[in-house]
C-alpha cells in the first residue's frame, strides 16, 4: 500500500467521520514528543533495552495449567551482539521484539 493510498484511506475512514474518532496531530518530532519520554519512563521502571542485539533462537519451557493445553513460554534467548560479534544467552521473563532501528 503506498503512502498516498494510506493517507487517502485515513482521510476517508477517520477524518470524514470525526464524530466517531478523536483525531490528534503531533506537534513536533514524534521521537522527541512521544518515544523519548516513553523510553525514559520504561528505563525508570528497570526495563532493559538490548541495542545492537539480534535474536538467533529461543529456549522454551512448557507449563501445564490444569487444562488439557500445554503452554510454551520463552525462558531464554540466544543472541548475537552485532557490534562485538559475541554470542550470548539471556534468561527472560517476557520478551518484546522490535525491528527497524538504524
N, C-alpha and C positions, 0 to 999 in steps of 0.2 A: 504494500500500500504506500503510495507516495505521500509526501508531506502535504501536498495540495489537497489530495483526496481526504487525508485525515482531518485537515482543517475544515474542509467542506462538510464532512460528516459531523464534526464538533459543532459547527455553526447550526446545522440543521437540527441535530438532536439536543443540543444544550442551549445555545443562545436564543433560538427561536422559541424555546419553551422555558423561559426564565422563571415562570411561576412554579415550575417543577424542580428547578435546580438553583442552588445558591452559588453563583459563579464569583470567584475571586481571582484577581490577577496579581501576580507577584510584582512588587515594585523593587527593582534591583536585581542583582545577580542571585540566581536560585541557590547556588552553592553557599554564598555568604549568608543569605537570609534564612534558608531552610536547613541545608545539610550540615553546615559547620556547627550551629547551635545544637543540632540533634546528636552529632558525633561527640561534642563536648559533654552533653548530658549522659550519653552512654558510657563514656570514659569515667565520669564521676561515679557511675554505678558499677565500676570494675569490669566493664565489657572489654575483652581483649581483641584487638584488631591485628590480624596477621597479614601484613602487607608483603609484597614480593614473595608470595607463597602460592603454590599450586597444589591442589589435592590430587594425589596419584591413586588413592584407594581408600576403602573403608573397612573397618572391622565391626561386625555386627554381634549383638548379644540378643539371644531370644529370651522372651519372658512370657510366661503364661499367666493370665489374669482370670482364673476361674471361669474361663469360657473355652469354647472349642477352638478359638482362634489363637494362634501364636503371633506375637508382635515382635518384629525385629527392630532393634534400636541401634543407632550408630553409637559406638562406645570409643572408638579410636579412629584417627585419621592418619594415613600415610601421606606425608607432604614432601614437596621439593622446594627448597629455597632458591628462587631464581637469581638472586644476587650473589649467593655463595656456592651454589651447586650442591649444598648439603641435603641429605635425605634425613627427615625427622619423622617421629611418630608422636602424636599428642592425644592424651585422653580428653574426652569431651563429655559434657552433659547434654548440650544442644549444639546444633550446627546451623548457621545461616551462610549459604553460599552466594557470593555476588560476583558478577563479571562486568567487564567493560572499563576498568581503570586504565590509566596510561601504562 
